[in-house]
């Protein structure tokens, strides 16, 4: 609820201490107030119904220097270390499918649309947006902002390559559209690519247009194939290894799938059952050069669970403790890699940076973000380097 006045006295959180006088709050903003989502430390929740209302919130936040936590499905809130927010901006009402063009293989929809919902819709026409296989409550805006991709990206590329057009509302309330809804009509500086993985720093994602992919009817999974034969496959859909078990995922023409499965040996099953990410109180993402994936696995603590995406260089990890994390991060960074915290218990890892070493070009990033969020109201502190 809006109930604080500007100043530090009486602010139990020790944050900005902004107390907004009720009479100064526009009626349009008051009408958006909803319950704060579980897990958010914000004082107030707001659920806008349109990009225009998002702009109204952000202009108000910039004027009063409020910190905004953008909340889609809540699946990616464990990344980074955001400053304590004043407001939670929920995108749940921005969930309209604006345009689906099956023949053109494009889909335009609101950023608050749950991934599971629209992938189910696309499956009815044997199409996919190649989003994460187990999205849970994640929205398309959250997936884009967190830069999360499908397990199939070794062949079908990642979320960044699926994005044709994006509309964002900047920190000071400007509506900006980048890209285009026609494939190959974009030239020059492609801002839409920068939005992926930016955690809202370049603006709150409100609408996106995605490039779709046809889903072949023939699918097969080969478990524990002969590792010496994997080289005969030109481009498998995915090669995954979970806790010592390797699976190769194939799709395409029936004869091609059957031939490929026979050539690599192993146990063949029809269809695809995608593995879930490892569980644990602590969840991590290790990113290394693809050629070092197998070596990285040998460096993991015995008690850590893992899902490795071969050919990509990402290893998703789960652990019940974090004592081994500094040494593992040291090895990763010494080999041009990263160990990123995906989620952790509240209050843990206070002395362990969620991203690791500060990346090069940090000041360039600050200046770029300053053009879109001058007072840094959207998810402040969440990016590497505390941006």
N, C-alpha and C positions, 0 to 999 in steps of 0.2 A: 504494500500500500504506500501511496505517496504521503509521507508524514515528517520528513526531515527538513531542517533549514540549513542554509549554507554555513559552514563553520565546523570546527572539530569538537566542540563541547557536546557532550551527550551522544556522541557517535560510538556505540559499543564495538563497531567493527574496526575502528582505527583507520578507516579509509578516507575518502575525500571529505566525508562529513557533509555532503550536500543534502540540505533539507529543503524541499520545494514547497513553498507556500501553496496550499490547495487552490486558492483563487487564481494563482498564476498558471495553473495547468490548463491547457486548452481542452475544451469539451471533447474534441475529436480524439484526443489521446486518452482521456478518461474512459471513453466508450470502448476502448480496446483492452482494458485491464482484465486480466485473467489470473488464475492461480499460478504461482511460481512453480516450475517443474521440479520434481524431486531430484536432488543432487545439485541444484543451483543455489548459490549464496546471494543471489540478487534480492533486493528489497521488494521489487515489483515485477510482475509479468505482463507483457503486452503482446497481443496477437493481432497484427494488422491484417486487413482483408484485401489489400491491393498494394502494388508498388508505390502508389501515391501516399498511402498511409505509412509505409515504411519510411518514405522521405520525410514525412511530418515528424516522425519519432526521431530520426537522426538529426534533423535541423534543431529540434528541441534539445537533444542531447549535446550537440555541439555548442549551442548557446549557453547551456548551464554546465558544460564540461562533465557530463555524466558518462559513466563507463557502461557500454552495452555488451552483453553476452548473447551472441546469436545462438539460437537453439532450434535444431531441426528435430531429429529423432532422439538426440542425446547419446548417440553411439560413439562419437569421437571427441567427447569432452575431456578425455584423459590426456590428450596431446598438449604439450606445453604447460606453462604455468601462468595463467591469466591473473591479472590484478583483480581484486574483489570487485564484482560488478554492482552497479546500482540498479540496472534494468536488465531483464531477460526478454529478448525479442524472439518470440516463437513464430516460426514460419508455417505452422500447421494449416493455416487457412489459405495459403498460397499453393493450393494443390490441384488446380484445374489442368486438364489435358487440353492445351490450346489448339494443337493441330497434329494429327497423325496422318502422314502421307505414306501408306504402305508401298506404293509403287515407286516413290522417290526415296524410300528408305530413310525417312527423317521423322523425328518426334519432337514436338515443342510442348513444354509443360512448365507449370509453376515449380519453384525450387522446393516447396514443402511437400511435394508428392512423394510418398514412400516408394522406395525402389522395388520392393516386393510386389506392390500393387501394379505398377506399370509393366514390369517384366512378365507378370502373369497375363496381362492384357496382350502384350506383344506375342507371347507364346501361342496364342490362338491363331495367329497368322504365320507361325514358324519364323518369327523374327526375335531378335534380342538386341538390347543396347550394350551388351557385354559389361554389365555391372557386377559388383561382388556377388558371389554365389550364395552367401548366407548373410544378407544385409540386416536381418532383424528389423528394428524400427527405423533404420537409417533412411533419410530422405536424399533425393538427388542433389539438393543444394549442399547437404552435409558431406556427401561423398566427394563432390567437386572441391569443396573448400578444404577438406582434409587430404585431398590428393590420393585417395584410396582407389585401387584398381582390381580388376578381375584376376582370377588365377589363370585365365586364358590369355593374358596379355603377351606371353612369349610369342604367340602367333598373331593375335588380333590386336595387339598394341593396347595402350592403357587409356584411362579416362581422359587424359589430356588430348589424345588423338580422336576421341569420340565426340568431342565438343565442337560443334560448328558455330554456335552463336551463344552469347551470354548477355544478360541484362543485369546490371548491378545498380544499387543505390549507394553513392559514396557517403563518406562520413559526414559531409556537410549537406547532404540531401539532394545531390544531383543524380538524375537518371542517365546512365551511360550504357550504350549498347555496343558490343564489339563482335566482329565476325560476320557471318551471313548464313542464311538457311539453305544456300545452294553450295554443294561441294565444289571446291576449287575457285570460289569467287573472292577469296580473301588474299590480299597482297599487302606487303609492307609489314609494319609492326603489329603483331597479332596479340592484342591485349588479352583475348580470351584464354590464351595459353597461360598467361601469368596468373590468372585467377585461380587456376587449379593448384591446390596446396597452399594458398595464401591465407587461409583461415580468416577470410573476411577483411583482410588488411586493405584491399583495393576496393572494398564495397561489399554490401550484403547482396548475395546472389538472390535474385527474385524470379528469374525465368531463364530457361536454357533450351537450346535446340541440339538434339543429339543425332549423330549418324548411326544408323541401325545396321544389323548384319543378318543375313539369312541363316537359318538353322537347318543343316542337312538332316535328313531322316535317319541316316545310318550312323550309329554311335557305338563305340566299344571302349572298354577299359581293360588294360593289360596290367596285371599285378605281378610284381617281382620278375620283370623280363630279364633276359640275359644282358648284363651291362655291356658286354663286348659287341652286342648286335645293335645297340641303340643308334649307332652312327649311320645305319642304313636308312633311317627315317630322315626325310628332308625337312619337314616342318610339322612335328606333332602338335596337336592342340595344346597340350601341356604335359610336362614331366614333373611330377611332384613326389617328394619323399617326406613321409611323416613317421617320425620315431623309428627309422630303420626300414620301413616298408615303402617301396617305390611303386608308383603307378603311372602308366602312360595313357593319356586320354586321346582318342582318335575320333574323327568324324569326317564325313564326306560321302562319296559314292560308295555303295555297298561293296562292290568288288575291291575297291581301293582299300577300304577299311579292313576287310578280311585278309587281304594280301599282306598289309602292313603288320597286322596282329600276328599272323603266322610267321613272318620273318624274324620277329624279335623274341619269340618264345613267351613263356610265362602263362599265367592263368587268365583266360579271356572271359569276360562277362559282357553281355549286351547292355548298352546304355551307359549313363554317367551318374555316379554318386560322388559328389564332390566332398572332400574332407573338410572338416571344420577347423578353425584356428585353435591352437593349443590353449588349454585352460590354465589358470593359475592366478594367485593373488596379484602377481606382477605379470604384465604382458609387454612384449618388446617387439621391435622390428629391427633386424640387422640387415643393412644394405652393404653389399660388397661387390667388387667386379665379378661378373658372372663366372669367369674361369676359376674363381676362388671359392665357389659355393661348397664344394665337397670338402675343401680344407677347413672352411669355417665350421662345418659340422663337427669335425674332429676336435675343434677347440671348445666345444660347448661342454659345460659341466654335466656330469652323468645324470643329475636329477632334473635337468631342464628338458622340457618337451619342445618339439620343433616341427615346423612344416616348411620345407624348403621348396622354392620355386626355381627349378633348374633352368638355365638359359636366361634368367632374369637377374638373379643375384640378390633376391630377397629371402630372408629366413624369418618366419614369424615364430616367436618364442613365448613360452609360458613357464613361470617358475613360482615356487612358494616362498622363496627368499631372494634377496638381492645382493648378498655378500660378494658373489662372483662377478657382479656387473662391472666394476671398475677395471678389472683385469681384462675382461672380454671386450670392453669398449677400447681399451688401450691397443689390443691386437687389431681390432677392426680399423681404427683410425690410422694405425701404422701401415695398413694395407689399403689405404684410400677408401675406407668404408666408414660406416656409422653404426652406432647402437642407439636407437631412439626409444624412449619410453612411450608406450601406447596407452597404458593404464596402470595405476598403482593405488594402494590403499590411501585414503586421506591422511595427510600429515607425515607420510613416509617420504623417503628420498629427498628430504629438505636440503641436503648438502650434495645432491647428485643432479647435475643439470639435465633436464629432460631431453635435450638435443645433442649435447656433447660440445665439442670444440666450436668456437664461434667461426662461422663460414667467412670466406673471403668476400669482399664486396659488400660488407654490412652497411657501410655508410651510403653506398649507392642505393641499397634497398630502403634505407631510412628516407632518403630524398624522394624516391619514387612513391613510397607510401604517403609521404607528406603531401603529394599532389592530389591524392584521393581522400585522405583522412587527416586534414590539417591539425586537428587537436587530438588525434589518436583516440577516438571514442569506441571503435569497434574492436572487441577482443584484445584490448591492450596487454602487452607482455607475453602473448602466447607464442610468438614466433621465435626462432633462434636468435640469441643475443638479447632476449628480453624486449624485442621491438613490440 
